[in-house]
Amino acid sequence: MSDATSSLDAHQILAAVLTDAPEARETLTVLRPEVLAHTREAYDALYRSEQPLPAAVLHALAAVTADWQGSGPLAQWHRAQGADAQLTAADPVATDLRGPDGATLDAATLNALRDHVDLLSISPALTTRADQQRLLDAGVSSPIAVLISQLVSFESYLQRLVAGLAALHDLEVPSADAPVRLTHTHGRAAEHGGTTVTGRTRPSVFTREQLQWEPWVEVPAEDELTELQRDSFASKASTNSVYFRMLSQTPGITKARSALDNAIFLPRDGAPKAERELAAAVTSKVNDCIYCASVHARKSAGFSKRPEDVDALLAAALERDADWISAELAPLSAVQDERWSAVVTAAAELSRPRPLLTAEAIHALRRLELTEPQIADVLTAAAFFAWANRLMLSLGEPSLPDAEQAAA
């Protein structure tokens, strides 16, 4: 490690990512320029553009996410941006909050928002339609529900982007203390199998087969979309995609996210596409997102021509605690060759609710002659799926294709 690098810290890396601060700018050179640009666009769309919630509430909920996920730099950053102290405190919110426009958010609504952020930060796979109904009953509209999922999901990505960059430079990320309360889902198990709200069959196991996805929140019809909403996902899907029509309720964030997704996964140079998709599938296993795992395991198997190895990853059993967190992730890499084992391990450790990516995991990739930009590709792929999984898990659920329903 050079003297210049040893003087850096994760707070400076975060500042460089979001503001182009000069102190840690050199640490960002391993990233694709488009990845950095679209990350900043997403941050600006979320926090520096007009939103239906006050900025003080958004920054407070982001700080809560950082506390749960153990990111000292992000927790400190959002508190410094004017986070509302009631929402970041341990006690329930007791006082209504008046926004800059004069509108009032009552304490019950604020507590419901914070409870939901608690859940999505640490146990997204435990979310059910009933949790979305709790928001609705508290007066939270569909666009605000999507906004909250986007916020927690983006912060989960941003934390892992910073953690990955820090690990590449042998830097530790200062930890934040988790809130001293349990999520309201503590003790639940994720709902695999059974039926969805529409009566379709939920998948009960991880698979490479194509699945459907059903939303739990109100979604605009195709003829109701504005041009801004259509443009937000034009690079990803057509207007018949219920998922992207749903996300179009946060058009600025969705447009940046769509561009970021393409910047990470579409380039032909850098880390092999099979390994970027593998990292996405690994993250989806850690977060227990059957839908995302199906898509990206299928892609990894197609690019690599190694379906048996991908299926072994999908079949790996992970023991989970009362918050649906797996302490032992070694089964994910147990039967892989040396290179895939190193990729799986790095992606999995970065994907923990409180990331534990170590310098040794990075050194294992270097020993296999992955370049720094290639390692960054793998890490950003895993980081992005901290975002993608939380959207899928918190706003809807997967189901078997209609053809399989008819045959059942």
Buried (B, 14 or more C-beta within 10 A) or exposed (E): EEEEBEEBBBBBBBBBBBEEBEBBBBBBEBBBEBBBBBBBBBBBBBBEEEBBBBBBBBBBBBBBBBBBBBBBBBBBBBBEBEBBEBBBBEEEBEEEBEBEEEEEBBBBBBBBBBBBBBBBBBBBBBBBBEBBEBBBEBEBBBBBBBBBBBBBBBBBBBBBBBBBBBBBBEBEBBEBEBBEEEBBBBEBEBBBEEEBEEEBBBBEEBBBEEBBBBBBBEBBEEEEBEEEBBBBBBEBBEBEBBBBBBBBBBBBBBBBBBBBBBBBBEBEEBBBBBBBBBBBBBBBBBBBBBBBBBBBBBBBBBBBEBBEBBBBBBEBEBEBEBBBBBEEBEBBBEBBEEBBBBBBBBBBBBBBBBBBBBBEBBEBBBEBEBEBBBBBBBBBBBBBBBBBBBBBBBBBBBBBBEEBEEEE
